[in-house]
Amino acid sequence: MADIVNLRQARKQKARTDKATRAEQNRMLFGRTKAEKLKQAAERALADKHVEGHKRED
């Protein structure tokens, strides 16, 4: 026989896990210090400048 499952509790548990995964993703995206953000922006600008320097003119 199958186990009896309380659907209300199952929905709440699923909502909790979804909320936890969303929170983890947000911590990864937005949980950086200002110095880390500035460093990444500088690295991105340097990489863009490098790529732009190698483009051909039409």
LINRARA-V298914 format. One record per helix or strand. SS is the DSSP state (A for helix, B for strand). FROM is the first residue (numbers start at 1). LEN is the number of residues. Records with the same first field share a line. If there is no record, write none. Layout:
SS = FROM-LEN + FROM-LEN
This chain:
A = 7-24 + 34-20
